[in-house]
Amino acid sequence: MFDSDALFELAADPAEAVGFAEMATLPLDELMAADWAEALRPVDGQLRGVLTFLAAEVAAGHQVLPSPSNVLRAFRQPLADVKVLVVGQDPYPTPGHAVGLSFAVDARTRPIPRSLA
């Protein structure tokens, strides 16, 4: 089963080459699907505050997981296609394991985290 193709794949992240500080300056619709950007517009300031906080943590030498390109990954899937949204799941603490989606790792991740095996 672990060698099979994913059930779905997300498009490449448009902000992949930028860090948290740069992400905090981008329009929401460049960070996520347009319908999510519209739905989250009322909390735009809070989202930017979180990204700014994460940028400060990285600048202070702290490791932040997942990587900037994966922090908002779930919101790249159009809201209209979402059936269930799991919020608050503990992230995987191992570098390379956290991909921004609950109960998911990159297909090349070995060993598979015990919680998924």
N, CA, C and O atoms as CSV, one atom per row, in Angstrom:
chain,resi,resn,atom,element,x,y,z
A,1,MET,N,N,0.812,-1.192,0.000
A,1,MET,CA,C,0.000,0.000,0.000
A,1,MET,C,C,0.858,1.259,0.000
A,1,MET,O,O,0.498,2.245,-0.644
A,2,PHE,N,N,1.980,1.248,0.705
A,2,PHE,CA,C,2.789,2.453,0.813
A,2,PHE,C,C,3.493,2.786,-0.497
A,2,PHE,O,O,3.943,3.917,-0.682
A,3,ASP,N,N,3.595,1.824,-1.406
A,3,ASP,CA,C,4.234,2.092,-2.684
A,3,ASP,C,C,3.240,2.550,-3.742
A,3,ASP,O,O,3.634,2.859,-4.867
A,4,SER,N,N,1.952,2.598,-3.394
A,4,SER,CA,C,0.944,3.016,-4.367
A,4,SER,C,C,0.940,4.531,-4.518
A,4,SER,O,O,1.500,5.257,-3.697
A,5,ASP,N,N,0.298,4.989,-5.582
A,5,ASP,CA,C,0.190,6.429,-5.813
A,5,ASP,C,C,-0.696,7.067,-4.759
A,5,ASP,O,O,-1.534,6.402,-4.152
A,6,ALA,N,N,-0.506,8.351,-4.549
A,6,ALA,CA,C,-1.319,9.092,-3.591
A,6,ALA,C,C,-2.751,9.173,-4.095
A,6,ALA,O,O,-3.003,9.100,-5.298
A,7,LEU,N,N,-3.687,9.324,-3.164
A,7,LEU,CA,C,-5.084,9.490,-3.542
A,7,LEU,C,C,-5.298,10.803,-4.274
A,7,LEU,O,O,-6.164,10.900,-5.143
A,8,PHE,N,N,-4.516,11.809,-3.926
A,8,PHE,CA,C,-4.574,13.092,-4.622
A,8,PHE,C,C,-3.228,13.764,-4.479
A,8,PHE,O,O,-2.448,13.436,-3.585
A,9,GLU,N,N,-2.965,14.685,-5.345
A,9,GLU,CA,C,-1.735,15.459,-5.264
A,9,GLU,C,C,-2.088,16.927,-5.333
A,9,GLU,O,O,-3.012,17.321,-6.044
A,10,LEU,N,N,-1.353,17.734,-4.594
A,10,LEU,CA,C,-1.567,19.172,-4.616
A,10,LEU,C,C,-0.615,19.819,-5.602
A,10,LEU,O,O,0.484,19.321,-5.849
A,11,ALA,N,N,-1.049,20.921,-6.153
A,11,ALA,CA,C,-0.210,21.673,-7.086
A,11,ALA,C,C,1.028,22.182,-6.364
A,11,ALA,O,O,1.039,22.304,-5.140
A,12,ALA,N,N,2.054,22.471,-7.121
A,12,ALA,CA,C,3.279,23.029,-6.538
A,12,ALA,C,C,2.962,24.331,-5.820
A,12,ALA,O,O,2.090,25.093,-6.239
A,13,ASP,N,N,3.673,24.571,-4.750
A,13,ASP,CA,C,3.449,25.759,-3.937
A,13,ASP,C,C,4.043,26.980,-4.612
A,13,ASP,O,O,5.236,26.986,-4.915
A,14,PRO,N,N,3.236,28.036,-4.863
A,14,PRO,CA,C,3.779,29.238,-5.495
A,14,PRO,C,C,4.767,29.975,-4.600
A,14,PRO,O,O,5.581,30.753,-5.098
A,15,ALA,N,N,4.714,29.749,-3.303
A,15,ALA,CA,C,5.612,30.432,-2.370
A,15,ALA,C,C,6.754,29.524,-1.935
A,15,ALA,O,O,7.385,29.773,-0.907
A,16,GLU,N,N,7.028,28.468,-2.711
A,16,GLU,CA,C,7.999,27.457,-2.292
A,16,GLU,C,C,9.383,28.014,-2.012
A,16,GLU,O,O,10.068,27.531,-1.110
A,17,ALA,N,N,9.804,29.003,-2.752
A,17,ALA,CA,C,11.164,29.513,-2.601
A,17,ALA,C,C,11.275,30.636,-1.575
A,17,ALA,O,O,12.359,31.193,-1.398
A,18,VAL,N,N,10.203,30.978,-0.907
A,18,VAL,CA,C,10.248,32.083,0.044
A,18,VAL,C,C,10.134,31.564,1.468
A,18,VAL,O,O,9.654,30.456,1.709
A,19,GLY,N,N,10.584,32.384,2.403
A,19,GLY,CA,C,10.498,32.034,3.810
A,19,GLY,C,C,9.262,32.643,4.451
A,19,GLY,O,O,8.431,33.259,3.784
A,20,PHE,N,N,9.161,32.455,5.762
A,20,PHE,CA,C,7.995,32.951,6.495
A,20,PHE,C,C,7.850,34.464,6.399
A,20,PHE,O,O,6.737,34.966,6.243
A,21,ALA,N,N,8.957,35.199,6.489
A,21,ALA,CA,C,8.878,36.666,6.438
A,21,ALA,C,C,8.313,37.129,5.101
A,21,ALA,O,O,7.469,38.023,5.054
A,22,GLU,N,N,8.779,36.520,4.021
A,22,GLU,CA,C,8.266,36.884,2.704
A,22,GLU,C,C,6.805,36.479,2.550
A,22,GLU,O,O,6.013,37.214,1.959
A,23,MET,N,N,6.447,35.315,3.081
A,23,MET,CA,C,5.059,34.862,2.995
A,23,MET,C,C,4.113,35.854,3.652
A,23,MET,O,O,2.993,36.056,3.183
A,24,ALA,N,N,4.566,36.473,4.739
A,24,ALA,CA,C,3.718,37.418,5.469
A,24,ALA,C,C,3.382,38.650,4.638
A,24,ALA,O,O,2.459,39.390,4.979
A,25,THR,N,N,4.117,38.881,3.552
A,25,THR,CA,C,3.870,40.055,2.710
A,25,THR,C,C,3.075,39.729,1.450
A,25,THR,O,O,2.631,40.642,0.754
A,26,LEU,N,N,2.890,38.458,1.147
A,26,LEU,CA,C,2.198,38.064,-0.080
A,26,LEU,C,C,0.686,38.139,0.090
A,26,LEU,O,O,0.178,37.923,1.191
A,27,PRO,N,N,-0.039,38.439,-0.981
A,27,PRO,CA,C,-1.507,38.397,-0.915
A,27,PRO,C,C,-1.962,36.973,-0.589
A,27,PRO,O,O,-1.320,36.003,-0.990
A,28,LEU,N,N,-3.069,36.858,0.139
A,28,LEU,CA,C,-3.564,35.536,0.519
A,28,LEU,C,C,-3.769,34.632,-0.687
A,28,LEU,O,O,-3.480,33.438,-0.616
A,29,ASP,N,N,-4.262,35.180,-1.792
A,29,ASP,CA,C,-4.534,34.318,-2.943
A,29,ASP,C,C,-3.269,33.826,-3.641
A,29,ASP,O,O,-3.353,33.024,-4.571
A,30,GLU,N,N,-2.104,34.292,-3.208
A,30,GLU,CA,C,-0.842,33.716,-3.682
A,30,GLU,C,C,-0.345,32.631,-2.734
A,30,GLU,O,O,0.570,31.880,-3.073
A,31,LEU,N,N,-0.938,32.548,-1.559
A,31,LEU,CA,C,-0.540,31.556,-0.562
A,31,LEU,C,C,-1.481,30.359,-0.519
A,31,LEU,O,O,-1.130,29.306,0.015
A,32,MET,N,N,-2.677,30.519,-1.080
A,32,MET,CA,C,-3.701,29.483,-0.968
A,32,MET,C,C,-4.684,29.617,-2.118
A,32,MET,O,O,-4.634,30.574,-2.891
A,33,ALA,N,N,-5.577,28.644,-2.219
A,33,ALA,CA,C,-6.625,28.692,-3.239
A,33,ALA,C,C,-7.478,29.944,-3.040
A,33,ALA,O,O,-7.668,30.405,-1.914
A,34,ALA,N,N,-7.982,30.481,-4.131
A,34,ALA,CA,C,-8.733,31.743,-4.089
A,34,ALA,C,C,-9.944,31.682,-3.165
A,34,ALA,O,O,-10.236,32.656,-2.472
A,35,ASP,N,N,-10.659,30.544,-3.143
A,35,ASP,CA,C,-11.847,30.484,-2.279
A,35,ASP,C,C,-11.466,30.428,-0.802
A,35,ASP,O,O,-12.198,30.951,0.039
A,36,TRP,N,N,-10.334,29.804,-0.471
A,36,TRP,CA,C,-9.842,29.852,0.909
A,36,TRP,C,C,-9.418,31.277,1.263
A,36,TRP,O,O,-9.709,31.759,2.358
A,37,ALA,N,N,-8.733,31.949,0.340
A,37,ALA,CA,C,-8.289,33.325,0.593
A,37,ALA,C,C,-9.481,34.214,0.916
A,37,ALA,O,O,-9.419,35.033,1.833
A,38,GLU,N,N,-10.554,34.057,0.171
A,38,GLU,CA,C,-11.758,34.856,0.422
A,38,GLU,C,C,-12.365,34.505,1.782
A,38,GLU,O,O,-12.754,35.398,2.535
A,39,ALA,N,N,-12.446,33.222,2.097
A,39,ALA,CA,C,-13.034,32.789,3.372
A,39,ALA,C,C,-12.201,33.242,4.571
A,39,ALA,O,O,-12.750,33.534,5.633
A,40,LEU,N,N,-10.879,33.300,4.405
A,40,LEU,CA,C,-9.987,33.657,5.516
A,40,LEU,C,C,-9.617,35.138,5.553
A,40,LEU,O,O,-8.869,35.567,6.431
A,41,ARG,N,N,-10.131,35.914,4.615
A,41,ARG,CA,C,-9.828,37.350,4.582
A,41,ARG,C,C,-10.122,38.051,5.920
A,41,ARG,O,O,-9.353,38.930,6.309
A,42,PRO,N,N,-11.203,37.700,6.644
A,42,PRO,CA,C,-11.454,38.362,7.933
A,42,PRO,C,C,-10.352,38.147,8.976
A,42,PRO,O,O,-10.229,38.934,9.915
A,43,VAL,N,N,-9.555,37.093,8.820
A,43,VAL,CA,C,-8.470,36.835,9.778
A,43,VAL,C,C,-7.100,37.014,9.128
A,43,VAL,O,O,-6.105,36.469,9.606
A,44,ASP,N,N,-7.051,37.772,8.048
A,44,ASP,CA,C,-5.806,38.036,7.331
A,44,ASP,C,C,-4.711,38.532,8.276
A,44,ASP,O,O,-3.579,38.054,8.220
A,45,GLY,N,N,-5.042,39.475,9.130
A,45,GLY,CA,C,-4.056,40.030,10.064
A,45,GLY,C,C,-3.489,38.986,11.010
A,45,GLY,O,O,-2.288,38.979,11.284
A,46,GLN,N,N,-4.345,38.105,11.509
A,46,GLN,CA,C,-3.873,37.051,12.406
A,46,GLN,C,C,-2.967,36.063,11.667
A,46,GLN,O,O,-1.952,35.627,12.209
A,47,LEU,N,N,-3.332,35.713,10.438
A,47,LEU,CA,C,-2.479,34.807,9.660
A,47,LEU,C,C,-1.106,35.422,9.429
A,47,LEU,O,O,-0.086,34.743,9.548
A,48,ARG,N,N,-1.082,36.709,9.098
A,48,ARG,CA,C,0.195,37.387,8.884
A,48,ARG,C,C,0.985,37.474,10.189
A,48,ARG,O,O,2.213,37.388,10.184
A,49,GLY,N,N,0.279,37.644,11.298
A,49,GLY,CA,C,0.938,37.654,12.600
A,49,GLY,C,C,1.609,36.324,12.904
A,49,GLY,O,O,2.721,36.293,13.431
A,50,VAL,N,N,0.940,35.226,12.575
A,50,VAL,CA,C,1.524,33.896,12.780
A,50,VAL,C,C,2.763,33.721,11.902
A,50,VAL,O,O,3.789,33.226,12.369
A,51,LEU,N,N,2.674,34.125,10.636
A,51,LEU,CA,C,3.827,34.002,9.736
A,51,LEU,C,C,4.993,34.864,10.206
A,51,LEU,O,O,6.147,34.445,10.123
A,52,THR,N,N,4.698,36.060,10.695
A,52,THR,CA,C,5.743,36.945,11.220
A,52,THR,C,C,6.385,36.336,12.462
A,52,THR,O,O,7.603,36.397,12.629
A,53,PHE,N,N,5.561,35.746,13.336
A,53,PHE,CA,C,6.079,35.069,14.524
A,53,PHE,C,C,7.005,33.918,14.120
A,53,PHE,O,O,8.088,33.763,14.684
A,54,LEU,N,N,6.576,33.112,13.144
A,54,LEU,CA,C,7.408,31.993,12.696
A,54,LEU,C,C,8.718,32.485,12.093
A,54,LEU,O,O,9.763,31.863,12.287
A,55,ALA,N,N,8.669,33.598,11.364
A,55,ALA,CA,C,9.901,34.185,10.811
A,55,ALA,C,C,10.851,34.582,11.934
A,55,ALA,O,O,12.059,34.371,11.827
A,56,ALA,N,N,10.318,35.154,13.009
A,56,ALA,CA,C,11.150,35.551,14.150
A,56,ALA,C,C,11.751,34.326,14.836
A,56,ALA,O,O,12.902,34.363,15.271
A,57,GLU,N,N,10.985,33.249,14.935
A,57,GLU,CA,C,11.495,32.019,15.537
A,57,GLU,C,C,12.664,31.467,14.722
A,57,GLU,O,O,13.684,31.068,15.285
A,58,VAL,N,N,12.516,31.444,13.404
A,58,VAL,CA,C,13.596,30.968,12.535
A,58,VAL,C,C,14.811,31.883,12.670
A,58,VAL,O,O,15.941,31.404,12.756
A,59,ALA,N,N,14.584,33.198,12.689
A,59,ALA,CA,C,15.687,34.162,12.820
A,59,ALA,C,C,16.423,33.992,14.144
A,59,ALA,O,O,17.615,34.283,14.238
A,60,ALA,N,N,15.707,33.519,15.172
A,60,ALA,CA,C,16.319,33.301,16.481
A,60,ALA,C,C,17.030,31.950,16.566
A,60,ALA,O,O,17.573,31.592,17.611
A,61,GLY,N,N,17.023,31.206,15.460
A,61,GLY,CA,C,17.731,29.933,15.440
A,61,GLY,C,C,16.893,28.723,15.796
A,61,GLY,O,O,17.424,27.619,15.913
A,62,HIS,N,N,15.592,28.909,15.971
A,62,HIS,CA,C,14.711,27.783,16.289
A,62,HIS,C,C,14.290,27.070,15.012
A,62,HIS,O,O,14.119,27.686,13.960
A,63,GLN,N,N,14.128,25.759,15.130
A,63,GLN,CA,C,13.655,24.983,13.985
A,63,GLN,C,C,12.135,25.017,13.961
A,63,GLN,O,O,11.494,24.795,14.988
A,64,VAL,N,N,11.558,25.291,12.810
A,64,VAL,CA,C,10.107,25.333,12.649
A,64,VAL,C,C,9.719,24.288,11.615
A,64,VAL,O,O,10.255,24.270,10.508
A,65,LEU,N,N,8.789,23.422,11.979
A,65,LEU,CA,C,8.263,22.404,11.074
A,65,LEU,C,C,6.754,22.536,11.006
A,65,LEU,O,O,6.124,22.798,12.030
A,66,PRO,N,N,6.151,22.364,9.843
A,66,PRO,CA,C,6.775,22.069,8.574
A,66,PRO,C,C,7.467,23.292,7.985
A,66,PRO,O,O,7.412,24.387,8.544
A,67,SER,N,N,8.113,23.084,6.858
A,67,SER,CA,C,8.825,24.166,6.175
A,67,SER,C,C,7.832,25.226,5.707
A,67,SER,O,O,6.635,24.954,5.610
A,68,PRO,N,N,8.319,26.433,5.417
A,68,PRO,CA,C,7.409,27.485,4.949
A,68,PRO,C,C,6.538,27.042,3.773
A,68,PRO,O,O,5.366,27.411,3.697
A,69,SER,N,N,7.097,26.263,2.866
A,69,SER,CA,C,6.317,25.843,1.697
A,69,SER,C,C,5.171,24.907,2.049
A,69,SER,O,O,4.280,24.690,1.228
A,70,ASN,N,N,5.178,24.348,3.256
A,70,ASN,CA,C,4.127,23.410,3.653
A,70,ASN,C,C,3.199,23.922,4.748
A,70,ASN,O,O,2.192,23.276,5.038
A,71,VAL,N,N,3.501,25.050,5.358
A,71,VAL,CA,C,2.693,25.525,6.485
A,71,VAL,C,C,1.229,25.732,6.103
A,71,VAL,O,O,0.338,25.378,6.876
A,72,LEU,N,N,0.969,26.288,4.950
A,72,LEU,CA,C,-0.408,26.535,4.515
A,72,LEU,C,C,-0.843,25.554,3.423
A,72,LEU,O,O,-1.785,25.827,2.680
A,73,ARG,N,N,-0.172,24.442,3.330
A,73,ARG,CA,C,-0.407,23.485,2.243
A,73,ARG,C,C,-1.857,23.024,2.141
A,73,ARG,O,O,-2.385,22.915,1.035
A,74,ALA,N,N,-2.496,22.758,3.238
A,74,ALA,CA,C,-3.880,22.274,3.196
A,74,ALA,C,C,-4.798,23.258,2.493
A,74,ALA,O,O,-5.808,22.861,1.911
A,75,PHE,N,N,-4.455,24.534,2.543
A,75,PHE,CA,C,-5.307,25.560,1.951
A,75,PHE,C,C,-5.062,25.740,0.458
A,75,PHE,O,O,-5.700,26.589,-0.163
A,76,ARG,N,N,-4.165,24.973,-0.130
A,76,ARG,CA,C,-3.982,25.005,-1.584
A,76,ARG,C,C,-5.043,24.162,-2.284
A,76,ARG,O,O,-5.333,24.374,-3.461
A,77,GLN,N,N,-5.617,23.214,-1.562
A,77,GLN,CA,C,-6.738,22.438,-2.101
A,77,GLN,C,C,-7.960,23.347,-2.069
A,77,GLN,O,O,-8.283,23.873,-1.004
A,78,PRO,N,N,-8.656,23.557,-3.190
A,78,PRO,CA,C,-9.793,24.484,-3.181
A,78,PRO,C,C,-10.816,24.134,-2.098
A,78,PRO,O,O,-11.166,22.969,-1.913
A,79,LEU,N,N,-11.282,25.144,-1.398
A,79,LEU,CA,C,-12.280,24.968,-0.341
A,79,LEU,C,C,-13.497,24.221,-0.869
A,79,LEU,O,O,-14.077,23.403,-0.155
A,80,ALA,N,N,-13.885,24.488,-2.097
A,80,ALA,CA,C,-15.054,23.834,-2.685
A,80,ALA,C,C,-14.886,22.316,-2.768
A,80,ALA,O,O,-15.878,21.590,-2.827
A,81,ASP,N,N,-13.646,21.829,-2.774
A,81,ASP,CA,C,-13.376,20.392,-2.860
A,81,ASP,C,C,-13.204,19.732,-1.498
A,81,ASP,O,O,-13.082,18.510,-1.419
A,82,VAL,N,N,-13.193,20.515,-0.433
A,82,VAL,CA,C,-12.917,19.991,0.905
A,82,VAL,C,C,-14.191,19.421,1.526
A,82,VAL,O,O,-15.238,20.067,1.544
A,83,LYS,N,N,-14.073,18.203,2.031
A,83,LYS,CA,C,-15.195,17.556,2.722
A,83,LYS,C,C,-15.002,17.577,4.234
A,83,LYS,O,O,-15.967,17.713,4.986
A,84,VAL,N,N,-13.739,17.441,4.681
A,84,VAL,CA,C,-13.411,17.407,6.104
A,84,VAL,C,C,-12.115,18.179,6.300
A,84,VAL,O,O,-11.196,18.081,5.487
A,85,LEU,N,N,-12.047,18.942,7.376
A,85,LEU,CA,C,-10.824,19.668,7.711
A,85,LEU,C,C,-10.448,19.314,9.143
A,85,LEU,O,O,-11.206,19.580,10.076
A,86,VAL,N,N,-9.269,18.709,9.314
A,86,VAL,CA,C,-8.760,18.352,10.633
A,86,VAL,C,C,-7.795,19.451,11.053
A,86,VAL,O,O,-6.799,19.697,10.373
A,87,VAL,N,N,-8.082,20.105,12.159
A,87,VAL,CA,C,-7.246,21.204,12.646
A,87,VAL,C,C,-6.691,20.831,14.011
A,87,VAL,O,O,-7.412,20.311,14.862
A,88,GLY,N,N,-5.407,21.098,14.215
A,88,GLY,CA,C,-4.822,20.898,15.535
A,88,GLY,C,C,-4.145,19.562,15.731
A,88,GLY,O,O,-3.723,19.249,16.845
A,89,GLN,N,N,-4.025,18.760,14.682
A,89,GLN,CA,C,-3.323,17.491,14.805
A,89,GLN,C,C,-1.855,17.768,15.093
A,89,GLN,O,O,-1.259,18.663,14.494
A,90,ASP,N,N,-1.271,16.999,16.013
A,90,ASP,CA,C,0.142,17.171,16.333
A,90,ASP,C,C,0.987,16.918,15.092
A,90,ASP,O,O,0.798,15.908,14.415
A,91,PRO,N,N,1.914,17.815,14.781
A,91,PRO,CA,C,2.771,17.608,13.611
A,91,PRO,C,C,3.858,16.579,13.905
A,91,PRO,O,O,4.153,16.284,15.064
A,92,TYR,N,N,4.435,16.047,12.862
A,92,TYR,CA,C,5.557,15.134,13.025
A,92,TYR,C,C,6.795,15.954,13.355
A,92,TYR,O,O,7.110,16.899,12.632
A,93,PRO,N,N,7.510,15.618,14.434
A,93,PRO,CA,C,8.652,16.427,14.864
A,93,PRO,C,C,9.951,16.131,14.121
A,93,PRO,O,O,10.952,16.810,14.351
A,94,THR,N,N,9.961,15.144,13.243
A,94,THR,CA,C,11.178,14.770,12.541
A,94,THR,C,C,11.317,15.580,11.251
A,94,THR,O,O,10.392,15.602,10.439
A,95,PRO,N,N,12.456,16.247,11.052
A,95,PRO,CA,C,12.645,16.985,9.792
A,95,PRO,C,C,12.411,16.074,8.590
A,95,PRO,O,O,12.865,14.930,8.563
A,96,GLY,N,N,11.701,16.596,7.604
A,96,GLY,CA,C,11.390,15.819,6.414
A,96,GLY,C,C,10.082,15.065,6.494
A,96,GLY,O,O,9.554,14.637,5.468
A,97,HIS,N,N,9.543,14.890,7.704
A,97,HIS,CA,C,8.278,14.172,7.846
A,97,HIS,C,C,7.079,15.107,7.751
A,97,HIS,O,O,6.062,14.735,7.167
A,98,ALA,N,N,7.172,16.295,8.304
A,98,ALA,CA,C,6.036,17.220,8.313
A,98,ALA,C,C,5.838,17.804,6.919
A,98,ALA,O,O,6.726,18.466,6.382
A,99,VAL,N,N,4.659,17.552,6.333
A,99,VAL,CA,C,4.367,18.034,4.983
A,99,VAL,C,C,3.174,18.981,4.948
A,99,VAL,O,O,2.718,19.360,3.869
A,100,GLY,N,N,2.669,19.362,6.101
A,100,GLY,CA,C,1.570,20.316,6.135
A,100,GLY,C,C,0.190,19.705,6.045
A,100,GLY,O,O,-0.800,20.434,5.985
A,101,LEU,N,N,0.096,18.400,6.036
A,101,LEU,CA,C,-1.189,17.711,5.995
A,101,LEU,C,C,-1.242,16.699,7.131
A,101,LEU,O,O,-0.260,16.003,7.392
A,102,SER,N,N,-2.371,16.615,7.799
A,102,SER,CA,C,-2.530,15.635,8.872
A,102,SER,C,C,-2.487,14.225,8.295
A,102,SER,O,O,-3.008,13.966,7.210
A,103,PHE,N,N,-1.866,13.331,9.030
A,103,PHE,CA,C,-1.811,11.918,8.669
A,103,PHE,C,C,-1.179,11.685,7.300
A,103,PHE,O,O,-1.603,10.797,6.561
A,104,ALA,N,N,-0.165,12.484,6.960
A,104,ALA,CA,C,0.498,12.337,5.665
A,104,ALA,C,C,1.988,12.596,5.809
A,104,ALA,O,O,2.417,13.403,6.633
A,105,VAL,N,N,2.762,11.903,5.002
A,105,VAL,CA,C,4.191,12.161,4.866
A,105,VAL,C,C,4.510,12.080,3.379
A,105,VAL,O,O,3.712,11.567,2.595
A,106,ASP,N,N,5.665,12.583,2.996
A,106,ASP,CA,C,6.124,12.474,1.624
A,106,ASP,C,C,6.254,10.996,1.269
A,106,ASP,O,O,6.605,10.181,2.121
A,107,ALA,N,N,5.976,10.654,0.031
A,107,ALA,CA,C,6.025,9.255,-0.413
A,107,ALA,C,C,7.395,8.626,-0.222
A,107,ALA,O,O,7.499,7.405,-0.111
A,108,ARG,N,N,8.455,9.440,-0.182
A,108,ARG,CA,C,9.820,8.909,-0.023
A,108,ARG,C,C,10.222,8.736,1.432
A,108,ARG,O,O,11.317,8.243,1.702
A,109,THR,N,N,9.373,9.125,2.382
A,109,THR,CA,C,9.720,9.059,3.802
A,109,THR,C,C,9.792,7.610,4.267
A,109,THR,O,O,8.831,6.851,4.140
A,110,ARG,N,N,10.940,7.245,4.804
A,110,ARG,CA,C,11.144,5.918,5.384
A,110,ARG,C,C,11.973,6.085,6.625
A,110,ARG,O,O,12.932,6.856,6.584
A,111,PRO,N,N,11.689,5.434,7.716
A,111,PRO,CA,C,10.517,4.587,7.873
A,111,PRO,C,C,9.247,5.433,8.002
A,111,PRO,O,O,9.303,6.611,8.356
A,112,ILE,N,N,8.124,4.820,7.715
A,112,ILE,CA,C,6.828,5.470,7.890
A,112,ILE,C,C,6.643,5.721,9.388
A,112,ILE,O,O,6.903,4.817,10.183
A,113,PRO,N,N,6.201,6.919,9.805
A,113,PRO,CA,C,5.958,7.163,11.231
A,113,PRO,C,C,5.013,6.103,11.815
A,113,PRO,O,O,4.078,5.657,11.151
A,114,ARG,N,N,5.269,5.717,13.044
A,114,ARG,CA,C,4.467,4.662,13.682
A,114,ARG,C,C,2.981,4.978,13.672
A,114,ARG,O,O,2.158,4.069,13.575
A,115,SER,N,N,2.624,6.261,13.772
A,115,SER,CA,C,1.205,6.624,13.802
A,115,SER,C,C,0.508,6.363,12.468
A,115,SER,O,O,-0.722,6.350,12.410
A,116,LEU,N,N,1.271,6.155,11.400
A,116,LEU,CA,C,0.685,5.884,10.088
A,116,LEU,C,C,0.858,4.439,9.652
A,116,LEU,O,O,0.226,3.998,8.692
A,117,ALA,N,N,1.705,3.706,10.347
A,117,ALA,CA,C,1.989,2.322,9.932
A,117,ALA,C,C,0.861,1.384,10.310
A,117,ALA,O,O,0.936,0.186,10.035
